[in-house]
Amino acid sequence: MQTHGVFKGIANNMHKYGHFMSLRVVCPNCKSTGVIAHNNEVSEDMDGLFLIDLYCHCHNPDCYASFVVQAGHGLQSATTTKATATGSQAAQLKIRLQKYLPAEGETIDPALAATRPNAAKVQNCITALDNYGQGANVLNAHVQQRLESFLDDMNVAAAVKEIDSVINDAPPSCTNIKTIAGTLAGATDRYLNAASSALDELDQGITDYDAGDMERPSFEALLDRIAGDLTSSIAGVTGLVSNEVQKVEEMYKIHKQMARSFSVQALIQDDCVRPYLVQLAGPQLSQVLVDDFNVSDLIEQA
Ligand SMILES: [Zn+2]
């Protein structure tokens, strides 16, 4: 039985405290109260997955059913934590940089302007921070969505892997599966780590500049460099995300084609269905029959 919501809480607590012996659950047979007798963590060696079987007894004397409830929390990715942390750091740094820009409607006299860092450079860095933050949100949404479909994706990828291996007469390879796991498995981490260092450096640079420990030209050079680093980091992230979306789509497409071919193959082998299939095939299916099953002679006869 798949469980969500309420059991998620139970499972998290069980994870924390070991086990509860008297937690009540609803008996699926008679709907009266049952208790958890013992539990077995089935995801012991699987990172990011927590799954536990709860062995339960019904307390209703007319029922006494035994049943197993499976509880757990879903998969999670460390990438989300990194993207969120760097995204909020970028937002804070944006605010710190804004103080160097004239407030709306403010006219600054040239003497004051000369003491501030170049407004265009400040603005350029703010824009880079902004774009980085948006990119981090895109990555988070993508990872979340991929986590939700991870087990389906892996099922399809595993099937495609076997099919590839048969078609190419080669041993099954994990290459496609690694590509599909992509961002979930930390493919963007190097970009996030680079961004994190750049953000830390900017943070320190603002502090040093404000304290008079960094000269204006050095600070302006820092702004330029950090803007460049953040821009290339987030370009790397979004590149990987869109590549991955495309790969997943391709994989499902292959899988669908295979499934279609397999079902057509099964039907072709059925002597009762076969004549109708050949007779009624539209252009698209005729193409599959000719290309994949070499039945052009039958189509001509029909
Ligand atoms: Zn019962």
Residues whose N, C-alpha, C, O or C-beta is under 5 A from the ligand:
A	BS01	ZN	C27 N29 C30 K31 C58 N60 C63 Y64 A65
